[in-house]
Amino acid sequence: MDNQTIIQLASEIAGRLPAFSWSTLVIQAALMLTAGLAGGILGGYLSEKGKNLATRQDIGQLTRLVEDIKNEHIREIEMLKSTHQLRVAAIDRRLQAHQEAFALWRDLMQSLETENAVKTVVKCDRWWSDNCLYLEAAAREAFSNAYWSAQIYGQVKRRGSFSDRDSRVLTDRLQIMAEAGNTIIKAVELPGLSEAERQRATESVASV
């Protein structure tokens, strides 16, 4: 029951008392005052009750939100740890694969204008099928594009005569092949030494 309703009821009760009586006026005033106080107290109580309920609901929602974020963070950490462990476990094999890919890329470039070009492309394709998962994504794509470009390059060259379009194809394929070597190198390139690391290395050598 709100404040306005209580005041209205008090007014109705006072209106039913005998008219033009001092006692009536006193009673009416008392009822109005009591109604006002009761309404204020009740309204404050209900308002505070609502705040407490809202606060408990907010705390519950915040608690669930924090738990969800924490659980998601834990899952991400575990996934990163698993990925890191896998990468570390295969690091020697991965380095070896990139070295082999680089060596095959050099064979591919050197045999490009020779009769061994087709054999080298086949050799690269077989190696890629057996080892591509050990390569970094960029190196894997670059190596594959390189030997397929070598195959297309050889097919165009064997025609004997070239149109303007053929010349553009040859130029584009040479560029793809040439860029593959740098991509393979960058995939396993170690960061340079910092100034502090160079200083420590110099001091270690000097102390020997």
N, C-alpha and C positions, 0 to 999 in steps of 0.2 A: 504494500500500500504506500503510495507516494505522498509527499507533503501536501500537494494540492487537494488530494482526495480527503485527507484527514481534516483539513480546514473546512472543506465543503460540508462534511458530516457534522462538524462542530457548529457550523452556522445553522444547519437545519434543526439541530437539537435546541439551540438557543431560540430559534424562531418559534418553536412550539410552546415556550414558556409564556406566562401571562404578560401582556403588554404594559408599558408605562410603569414599570416597577423598578425601584433601585436595585432590588435583589436580582431582577432579571438582567439588568445591565452588568452587575458585578459578575454574575454567573457566566454571562455571554463573554465578557472580557477574559474571565479565567479560562473558559473553554478555548477561546481563540489563542491565548498564550500557550496553554498546554498543547494545543494542536500544532502550533508553530515549533515548539521545542521538540515534541515527539517526532514531527516530520523531519526536522533537521538531524536529530540523532539517528533516526531510521535511515534517512537518505545517506548520511555519512557512513553508517555501518554497511549498507548495501554497496556503496561505491568502493569502500575498502575491500569488501569481500570479493567484488569483481576484479579489483586490481590484484589481489592475492591469487585468484584463480588464473588470471591472465599471466601472472608472473610464473606460476608453476607450469603452465602450458609452454611458455617461452623457454623456460629452463629445460623442459623435456625435449623440445624441438632442437635447441642448441646442442644438447648432449648427444642426440642422435646424429646431428650434422657433424660434430667433432669426431664421433666414432666412425662415421662413413669416410671422412677425409683421412683419418688415421689408417683405416683398413686399406684404402686405396693406395696410400703412401707406402704401406708395407708391401703390397703386391708389386708396386713399381720397383721397389728396392730389390725384392727377390728376383724379379725378371732381369734387372740390370746385373745382379750378381751372377745369375745363370749364364747370361750372355757373355759376361766378362770371363767367367771360368772356361767357357767353351773356346773363346778366342785365345786365351792363354794356353790352354791344353794343346791347341793345334798350331801354335805360333811358329814352331820350327818347320812344320810341313807347309804352312802358308808362305813363309819366306822362300822356301825351296821352290814352291809353285810359281811364285812371281819371278824368280831367277830363271826358271825353265821357260816361262812365257816370254821373257825378254830375249833369251837366246834364240827361241823359235822366231820371234819377230825379226831379229837380225838376219836369220837365214832367209826369211820371207823377202825382205828387202833386197838382199844380195842376189837372190835367184830370180828376181822379178823379170828380168829380160833374158833369162836363160831357158834351156830346155827342161830344167829341173823345177820350173815354177809350179807346174801342176802337182808334182809329187810333194813339194813342200806344202802346198795348200792342203792336200790330203793328210799329210803328217800333222799339220796344225789342227785340223778338224778332229782327228782321232785323239790328240792330246787334250784338246778342249773338252771333249766328251768325258774323259776320265779324270780331269783335274779342275774343271771350271769352278766348282764349289769352294775350292781353296783360295780363289782369287777374290780380291775386293770387288765390289759391284762395278765400280768405274773401270777397273782393269779388265774385268771379265767381259764387259760390253765392248771395250776398246779393242781387245784382242780378237774377239769374234768378228767385229766390223772390219778389222784389218785384213784377215785372211779371206773373207768374202769379197772385200774390195779388190784383193789381189786376183781372185778368180775372175771377176768382172773385167778388170784391167787386162788380163791375159786374153780373154775372149775378144775384146775390142781390138787389141793389138794384132791378133791373128787375122783380122779381116784384110789387112794390107793397106786399105785406103780409108781415110777418116773424113767425116763431115765435121762441120762446126760443132754439132751436138756431141759427136764422138770425142772431139778434143776437150770439150767441157767435162765430159764424163771421166776421161783419163786424168784431168787435172784434179777433179774432186776426189777421185779414188786415191790418187797419190797423197793428197793432203790428209785423208782419213788414215792411211797407212802410216804416214810420217808422225802424226800426232799420237798414235797408239803407244809408241815407245816411251814418250814422256809421261803418259798416263800410267803406264805400268811402273815406272820409276817412282812417281809421286805416291803411288799407293802404299809403298813400303819405305818411303824416305823418312829417315830419323830426323828429329828437330836438331837444330844446331846448338852448340854449347853456349850457355850464358857466360857473361863476363866472370862471374864468381866461379863457375865450373872450370873455365879455362885457367883461372888463377890457381885453383887447387891442383889441377893436372900439372901445371908448370912447376909448382912447389913439390909435388910428389916425385917428378922426374929429377928435379935438382937435388932432392935428398937421397937419391939412390947412389 
